[in-house]
């Protein structure tokens, strides 16, 4: 049984995300892609949403790390 082109694309995307240290992109790319199709977003709209999710998650982790380091 061979993998479908879509499955191969998804596996490749997940591998790239791992190499680039983009865990949020890896975790949300499929859901945001489905949402983009449903809501007829452009490619740039999809990319913007995906990158915004990564930035938001990194900011959340940075705040949590600073609070922990400050012993608050």
N, C-alpha and C positions, 0 to 999 in steps of 0.2 A: 504494500500500500504506500503510495507516494503522497507527500504533503502537497496541499493546494498552493497556488501562488500567493494567496492571501495569508495563509499560515506561514509561509516562508518570509513574506514581508514583515509580518508581526514579529517573528523570531529575530529577524535582522534588526528591526527597530529596537527591540528589547536589549539585544546585545550591544548596539551602539549606545544606548542609554546607560548601560552598565559601564562601558569603557569611559564615557564622558561624565560619569557620576551624576546622572539626572534621574534619581529615583521617582520623583513625582511625575515626571514626564512618562516614565515607564509604566507607572501605576495608573495613569489617567488617560493615556493616549487613545486607547480603544473606546472608552466611554465618551470622551470628548469628540472623537471622530464620528461616532454614531449620532451624537447630539448635533454636530455640524451638518450631517446629512439631513437629519430631520428638520432642522431649522434653516437649511439652505445657506449656511455660512460660506464665505469664500475661503480659499486656501489660507489667505492671510488672516482671516478672522479665526480660523481654527488654530493656526500657529500662535496667534496672539493669546488666545485662551489657554493654550497649553503652556506657553512660557510664563504667563501671569500666574498660573497655578504653581509652577516651580519657584518663582520669585516669592510668592506669598508663603509657601511652605518653608523656604530658607529663612525668610524674615522671622517667621514664627519660631523656628529653631534657634535663631540667633538671640532673640529676646529671652527665650527660656534659658539658654546657656548663660547669658549675662546676668540674669536673676540668680541663677545657681551660683555663679562665680562671686556675686555680691553677697551671698548668703542671706538672701531675702526670702 
